[in-house]
Structure formats: structure tokens, C-alpha cells
Amino acid sequence: MALSAQVRASGGSAFRWKYDVFLSFRGEDTRKGFTDHLYDKLQWRGIKTFRDDPQLERGTAISPELLTAIEQSRFAIVVLSPNYASSTWCLLELSKILECMEERGTILPIFYEVDPSHVRHQRGSFAEAFQEHEEKFGEGNKEVEGWRDALTKVASLAGWTSEDYRYETQLIREIVQALWSKVHPSLTVFGSSEKLFGMDSKLEEIDVLLDKEANDVRFIGIWGMGGIGKTTLAGLVYEKISHQFEVCIFLANVREVSKTTHGLVDLQKQILSQILKEENVQVWNVYSGRNMIKRCVCNKAVLLVLDDVDQSEQLENLVGEKDCFGLRSRIIITTRDRRVLVTHGVEKPYELKGINEDEALQLFSWKAFRKCEPEEDYAELCKSFVTYAGGLPLALKILGSFLKGRTLDEWNSALAKLQQTPDITVFKLLKMSFDGLDDMEKKIFLDIACFRRLYRNEFMIELVDSSDPCNRITRRVLAEKSLLTISSDNQVDVHDLIHEMACEIVRQENEEPGGRSRLCLRNDIFHVFTKNTGTEVTEGIFLHLHELEEADWNLEAFSKMCKLKLLYIHNLRLSVGPRLLPNSLRFLSWSWYPSKSLPPCFQPDELAELSLVHSNIDHLWNGIKYLVNLKSIDLSYSINLRRTPDFTGIPNLEKLVLKGCTNLVKIHPSIALLKRLKIWNFRNCKSIKSLPSEVNMEFLETFDVSGCSKLKKIPEFAGQTNRLSNLCLGGTAVEKLPSIEQLSESLVELDLSGIVIREQPYSRFLKQNLIASSLGLFPRKSPHPLIPLLASLKHFSSLTTLKLDDSNLCEGEIPNDIGSLSSLKKLELRGNNFVSLPASIHLLSNLYYFTVENCKRLQQLPELPATDYLRVVTEDCTSLQVFPDPPDLCRLSQFSLYCVNCLRNPFLFSVSRLCNSWK
């Protein structure tokens, strides 16, 4: 099917159906076997399927609910099994299905363990069934004859015969694939009801380049100016053909993500996570990530979209060459720079041009009038605006939205304004929408658009602008005017062209950069601080350098910036720090901050966030500083930091991150007074020896002191501390673990890896419940100190991650009831001394990652849980002898085993349906 035809299928009655598929089957034959597996895979693939309640089959009359479900289903799958015809219920269902769907041709029969000719001519078990029906209803009964006719008709349709397949999984996969290809064209792009214009011809041209039937690997490049619709086109193609590929990945915003500190590595992780179905893939550097991707895609048919590429290096490290991929793979790349495609060897890059006049008029009219043609009185004006926009979809959308609901006079005025600027540029097109904003809307828009890298979500916007309750509704107005987008999870995005327009507006405020309200361009910021031209006009400074630079600034420029509320400086090393900073600041983020402390006179009463990562700070301030609005402090990797501040004056602090402050020794006792603290992160603060003995923090969610190798005592979590979800104590020197029983409902992650604990007397509870080693190996003079805590974990219903690496756990010390951790997804047991593991592990129904790496005495793995995805790592388990039986592994939808230096032959395998690989 051509892509353009699929687009047209997305209109009209695509959503008249409540269900995609109705399943008709004989319960006693297939409910708990074949039909159940088929239903599961249909649902997993996103095909909405109706399956009747087994309780309904007790009667003989078909229920009205079932009849309605048939009428509301687009397709029907009829599983014709040996006893199908013995059920009057099934025969009534079949008659109704034929009544509703015969003309549409949407009935799909499956001949399960029956010969199609037996169904067609009612032989064998079908003959026996009808003999009983005739005895019950009388020979020649019209209803019975109707059932015969229905079976004859359905048996004449094209379908599947189970005897033709060696494995049921192969049959099910083929059925699901066929249904998906039939259902999929009716789905809208990105699940949205957004109308698309001018896409048919473009999709047909891309379809020729894709040539999906060709048994080769193809790179397809889409290039054009910003706002022309490259991402929309690539996304539409992805939605329409993704069902034909083994692995499908849409990698968005490659250019922006690549500019971050670990950008390419993060993108490589996204690709590997989609392939391996694992959230936290370890990639140490770009080189290793490139090799991992190559190994993972070499035998797979992959659909990979890389959106907004701007450097050849990105393609080299994310996709490599064609020979990296399995046959029939298709890689789609969008970019503004044609040279990137040519350099990488992409043949015949596809240039995406603007939409034609008719399509542009439809798009503009839809935005202005919510219909595909203009209102009569506005027809000529619409043509004028369409001509002005020059086929640029983004400009058409913004102009149409701007003019929606306005009078004819306002339309004429807007057109006259446009006609006064004969040099048609994207900036002037977009600025038309800006001119329609009131003063508050303009101010908030410029903040978000100029500082878009910082304002990625509404939480950050409100953190900086929390003083104004009108901002939230204003952002919604800006979204309605197509100047920004706000996703369902409150992520804020500004298009490149709109960002450039905003920067140009600010640039036009004053020829001198120091006289502008916002500074976000490198050269302008360097000019202000080398020439000392700062003024009271400036409200925000955003400098994000991609690599660390050194400079010699005159920081006296700050003395005149009395209205500065946002200061963000990243990757700049200065030899001298500021003598003063504006007290008007609400947000201060300055990596490599040069001074040993904040200026003594700095009293930013409105400050909400303070981030001085990699700074030269050895202390923040002396004495008490009252900052009641301060919610976040991050001094990570400030290796000169020796002591924390007195927290008495910052009672509303919610986030305290000091990770990697390796020389931090003194923690002020007032930290225990931070009642609103949510995140306490002292990871790898290797010099900390003590913390307060007790904390009572009602809102605490994360407590991370992992890697604090000198820390011997963990605070007791007292009182209302019952929201803690992440407790990370790995790599500490604690002598006694805190009591955590009150966290049984909240704890999500528990890391006790590598804890060095002095053995201690154990309680009566331990004496009664200590699990003796079943093999009598590795005896202890006294029990392992972790056992009481491990024994109590069975009550932790929310725990998803448990890390017990290098904990010297011996045989029998993992609790037998570990399988009761119903939410557990990751179980990490590296470097321990057990020989076997509890059988109850197979009950961990949500487990997807399980590692026993470097457990050199482990001899056998238990039966594994039947989860959709499971990755098991047994690297360096040199004594491992027994794996689960292949039939047990066949239950898994996708299973991978990483096994190096164990057994005789190291191997790595990953299968999409493992049971097909076992012979």
C-alpha cells in the first residue's frame, strides 16, 4: 500500500470502532492456551481486542453485551477448533459476525487442529455436533441450517491452518502481523487529530526512495530549512511503516542533545535501550557505544529515524555505514544541512520544499477558521496571506492562529503591516504573532524563547518566576498562539525559528549588548563583561559553552545589573571571582565558579536555585544567611568544599546535592532541621565521617550516601520520614544499618552494595528466622549482619531495584521468599559467594534485569520468571553448570543472556522469541 493512501485512510470513520478485533472461540478448547496467547500478543501490540468473560458461557442465550461488541468491532477472528460447533453460543456468535462483517470482508478464520474441509462440509466433530443440534432442535430447523451455512461461508474465507505451522508462536506472530497491517493505517499520526496538508505527494516520493520490498539497506536523507516540516514528514513515515520492522527507533532533537556534555553517548544509550528493551544501558564512551550498536543491529531489520542532525560526527557514531545493519533496514535522517548527508554517502538526498498554494490555503484556513476553505468575506485576504507565507507550514500556522477570530479591519491592518516590509524573512513572519501579545505575554515569551535550553519544563519556569501567579495561564495563551508547545507531561518546547526570532527582537532593543533585557549569545555576553558595559536593563544572562573556555572578565559589570534575576554560566573558567552579585537574582547557576565563597554582601532574598558545580568553593558563606525562597543547592564536584553552610536560614530547601565533593568533612548539624528536604545526595563524598544521628524529614524521597567510604553511621529515619523511595548506602563503612520498616510502602530503590559491616549480635527475630545453608557450605561463626534487613524486605511491596553487589553473601543468605517482592524489576547480586539461589525468584513477575556477575561459586541458576523481557548477566561465573531448561526459557517473549568466562564457551545471544531458537 502506498504511503499516501495510508494517510487518506486516517480520516473519516477511523474511530467508529470501539474494538479493533472480536475474538470468537470455544472456551473449553483454547481459552487457556492458544486463544489466551493470541489475545495477549494482540493487546501487547496495541490492537484493542474483545474477549468474552468465561462466566458468560454458562447460559445458552448469547448476551446483548456480546452482540453489541461484535457490532462495535472492526475485525473478527474466529478460532474454529474441534468443539466449536458443539456450542450454540459460538454458532450464534458466528451468525452475528457474518451479519455484521461479511460484506466488509473483515472475518479472519483460524482452523485450529481441524481440517478446513471438515468445517466447510461439517464432517468429523462438526458432523457429530450438528447431529446433536438436530436431535435437540429438530431436523430441518431453520436456525440450525443457518449455522451450517455460516460455517460453510467462514470456512471458504482465506485464513490460517494450525497444522501448517511447526510452532504456535510462529502462527500467532503471523496473525498479529497481519492484523497490525490492517488496523495500523487507521491510526492517526502520533496519536493526534492534527490535520495534515500537502503530505500525499511527499509521502509518495519518500515511498519510492524507501522501496520497502528491496532486500538491502537504505539511508534516506530529508533536508530543508527550519519550519518546513521535516520532522512531521519523518514522523508520519515512521508511524506508517514501523510495523514492518523488527526494531523501530525515533531519535528526536539529535542536534540539541549532541551539544550536551555526554550528548552522543546519551543518544547511543537511547538506541541501545530500544534494541535491548533495557532502561539503563551502560555506555562508557562514544567508541564503545558505536561498537555496541553495530553488534546489536547487524542481524536485525531496523527502522531508525535521526531527527535534526547537523554534524557528520553524529551519523558516524549513531548509525555508521550501511553494512552495520541487517538487510531491509531503513535509516531516515532529517537535517538543515545537505552537506551532512552528502558527506555520509546518502544518495539523492530528498529536498523538502514548501507546500503548494492550494495546500497552503487549506492549512491557513484550518488554523484561522477551523475548516479547509476560507470564509467568503475573507477569501481574497487569505490568498494574500498565503502568498506572503511562501508555502512555509510553520509561518502559515502562526499567521492563521494569530488572525483567528479577528475582524476584517484587523486582517487588513495586519496585511498592510506585512506589506511594509518587502524583504520577506522568517523573522518578520513570526514577529507578527509576537506583536499581537500584551506586555506581560511578550515578557514571558522572550524569557522562555531566549532561554529555551533552561526552560525545558514548566517546573523550571515556575522556579525562576514563582512570584507571579499569572504566568501559567500566560504560557497556555502562548501555546494557543503556536509560539511554544506544552506536552502532556509539562515539557515546554520552542521551535528554532521562533527562538531565533526572539533573539532578534532582543538584539533590536539596543545596539549596545549591555543595554538589552536578555543576553544569550556568546559574543554579546563576552562584550559586556570585557568592556564593563552592564546596565540595569538586563534581567537574564544565559551562557552555555560546549567546551571549557578560559577568559579574563571585568566582573564589575555586575554592579550595575540591579534587575538581574537569572544568571547561567556553563563551562567558563575565570581567574578572579565576583566582588558582588546582584541581590535580585532568583536563579544562579555558575559552573567553575572561581571564588572560595559567595560575596559576603550577597543577600538574594528571592533566590530559588543555587548551582555551583565544579566550583572553587570551600564554603558557601559564614554564619546564618536567611534565604527563605531557596529550594535547591547543588555544589557537585566542588573538590575544595570543606564544610556545608549553616542551614538555619533556608528552611524551605528541597534539594541538596553535594555529590563528588571529595574533601567535604563537616556537615552542619542544622541539616537535620530541613523538614522540607526531598533530595539528600552526598554520593562519593569520600571524606565525610559522620552525619546527624537522626533525621525527621516528612518529604524526603532520596537519601544517597553511596561511596562515602568513611561514613560509619547512617541517621535513623524517625517520625514522619515515610516517603523515602531511594535509599543508597553502597560503598559506605556503616557499622549498623538504620531501621527501615516504616518505608515498606514507599521504598523503590535499595542499594546496599559493598557495605563493610562489623558483625554484631543478632536479635531474637534473627535466631528464629535465620536461613541455614542448605548445602552446609561457607559456614560463619556468626550470621551475616544484612540478614535481618533482607528478611524484612518481603513486606516492601513497592521495591523495584535491589542492589546487593559485593556483600559477601553466602549460601542460604538470600531469603527464600525473595519472590514476594512483587514489584522488583532489577536484582543485582554481583560478586557474592552463594552456590545457588532461591527457587522463588521465578515469581518475580516484573523482573527485567538480573545479574550475578562475578559470583564465582554459583553453580546453577533457578527457574526464571516469565516476564515479557528479561536480561540475565552471568559474566565470570566460572563455576556455573546449570541453566534453566529450554522449555522454561521458551515462556519468555524476549530473553538475553550475557555469559562471558563461564561454562566452556562464552556466548551472547538475544532472541525476539526464544522458543523458536531451541531445537
C-alpha positions, 0 to 999 in steps of 0.5 A: 500500500502506498504511503499516501493512501495510508494517510487518506485512510486516517480520516473519516470513520477511523474511530467508529470502532470501539474494538479493533478485533472480536475474538470468537472461540470455544472456551473449553478448547483454547481459552487457556492456551492458544486463544489466551496467547493470541489475545495477549500478543494482540493487546501487547501490540496495541490492537484493542481486542474483545474477549468474552468473560468465561462466566458468560458461557454458562447460559445458552442465550448469547448476551446483548453485551456480546452482540453489541461488541461484535457490532462495535468491532472492526475485525473478527477472528474466529478460532474454529477448533474441534468443539466449536460447533458443539456450542450454540453460543459460538454458532450464534456468535458466528451468525452475528459476525457474518451479519455484521462483517461479511460484506466488509470482508473483515472475518479472519478464520483460524482452523485450529487442529481441524481440517478446513474441509471438515468445517466447510462440509461439517464432517468429523466433530462438526458432523457429530455436533450438528447431529446433536443440534438436530436431535435437540432442535429438530431436523430441518430447523431453520436456525440450525441450517443457518449455522451450517451455512455460516460455517460453510461461508467462514470456512471458504474465507482465506485464513490460517491452518494450525497444522501448517505451522511447526510452532504456535508462536510462529502462527500467532506472530503471523496473525498479529502481523497481519492484523497490525497491517490492517488496523495500523493505517487507521491510526492517526499520526502520533496519536493526534487529530492534527490535520495534515496538508500537502503530505500525499505527494511527499509521502509518495516520493519518500515511498519510492526512495524507501522501496520497502520490498528491496532486500538491502539497506537504505539511508534516506536523507530529508533536508530543508530549512527550519519550519518546513516540516521535516520532522512531521514528514519523518514522523508520519513515515515512521508511524506508517511503516514501523510495523514492518520492522523488527526494531523501530527507533525515533531519535528526536532533537539529535542536534540539541542533545549532541551539544550536551556534555555526554550528548552522543553517548546519551543518544547511543544509550537511547538506541541501545535501550530500544534494541535491548528493551533495557532502561539503563544501558551502560555506555562508557564512551562514544567508541564503545557505544558505536561498537555496541550498536553495530553488534546489536543491529547487524542481524536485525531489520531496523527502522531508525529515524535521526531527527535534526542532525547537523554534524557528520560526527553524529551519523558516524557514531549513531548509525555508521555505514550501511553494512552495520545493519541487517538487510531491509533496514531503513535509516531516515535522517532529517537535517538543515544541512545537505552537506551532512548527508552528502558527506555520509554517502546518502544518495539523492538526498530528498529536498523538502520544499514548501507546500503548494498554494492550494495546500497552503490555503487549506492549512491557513484556513484550518488554523484561522477558521477551523475548516479547509476553505476560507470564509467568503468575506475573507477569501481574497485576504487569505490568498494574500496571506498565503502568498506572503507565507511562501508555502512555509507550514510553520509561518502559515500556522502562526499567521492563521492562529494569530488572525483567528477570530479577528475582524476584517479591519484587523486582517487588513491592518495586519496585511498592510503591516506585512506589506511594509516590509518587502524583504520577506524573512522568517523573522518578520513572519513570526514577529507578527504573532509576537506583536499581537501579545500584551506586555506581560505575554511578550515578557514571558515569551522572550524569557522562555524563547531566549532561554529555551535550553533552561526552560525545558519544563514548566517546573523550571519556569515556575522556579525562576518566576514563582512570584507571579501567579499569572504566568501559567495561564500566560504560557497556555495563551502562548501555546494557543498562539503556536509560539511554544508547545506544552506536552502532556507531561509539562515539557515546554518546547520552542521551535528554532525559528521562533527562538531565533526570532526572539533573539532578534527582537532582543538584539533590536532593543539596543545596539549596545549588548549591555543595554538589552533585557536578555543576553544569550549569545556568546559574543554579546555576553563576552562584550559586556563583561570585557568592556564593563558595559552592564546596565540595569536593563538586563534581567537574564544572562544565559551562557552555555559553552560546549567546551571549557573556555578560559577568559579574563572578565571585568566582573564589575559589570555586575554592579550595575545589573540591579534587575538581574534575576537569572544568571547561567554560566556553563563551562567558563573558567575565570581567574578572579571571582565576583566582588558582588552579585546582584541581590535580585537574582532568583536563579544562579547557576555558575559552573567553575565558579572561581571564588572560595565563597559567595560575596559576603554582601550577597543577600538574594532574598528571592533566590530559588536555585543555587548551582555551583558545580565544579566550583572553587568553593570551600564554603558557601558563606559564614554564619546564618544567611536567611534565604527563605525562597531557596529550594535547591543547592547543588555544589557537585564536584566542588573538590575544595568544599570543606564544610556545608553552610549553616542551614538555619536560614533556608528552611524551605530547601528541597534539594541538596546535592553535594555529590563528588565533593571529595574533601567535604568533612563537616556537615552542619548539624542544622541539616537535620532541621530541613523538614522540607528536604526531598533530595539528600545526595552526598554520593562519593563524598569520600571524606565525610565521617559522620552525619546527624544521628537522626533525621525527621524529614516528612518529604524526603524521597532520596537519601544517597550516601553511596561511596562515602567510604568513611561514613560509619553511621547512617541517621535513623529515619524517625517520625514522619520520614515515610516517603523515602523511595531511594535509599543508597548506602553502597560503598559506605563503612556503616557499622549498623544499618538504620531501621527501615520498616516504616518505608515498606510502602514507599521504598523503590530503590535499595542499594546496599552494595559493598557495605563493610559491616562489623558483625554484631549480635543478632536479635531474637527475630534473627535466631528464629528466622535465620536461613541455614545453608542448605548445602552446609557450605561457607559456614560463619561463626556468626550470621551475616549482619544484612540478614535481618534487613533482607528478611524484612524486605518481603513486606516492601511491596513497592521495591523495584531495584535491589542492589546487593553487589559485593556483600559477601553473601553466602549460601542460604543468605538470600531469603527464600521468599525473595519472590514476594517482592512483587514489584522488583524489576532489577536484582543485582547480586554481583560478586557474592559467594552463594552456590545457588539461589532461591527457587522463588525468584521465578515469581518475580513477575516484573523482573527485567534485569538480573545479574550475578556477575562475578559470583564465582561459586554459583553453580546453577541458576533457578527457574526464571520468571516469565516476564515479557523481557528479561536480561540475565548477566552471568559474566565470570561465573566460572563455576556455573553448570546449570541453566534453566531448561529450554522449555522454561526459557521458551515462556519468555517473549524476549530473553538475553543472556550475557555469559562471558568466562563461564561454562566452556564457551562464552556466548551472547545471544538475544532472541525476539522469541526464544522458543523458536531458537531451541531445537 
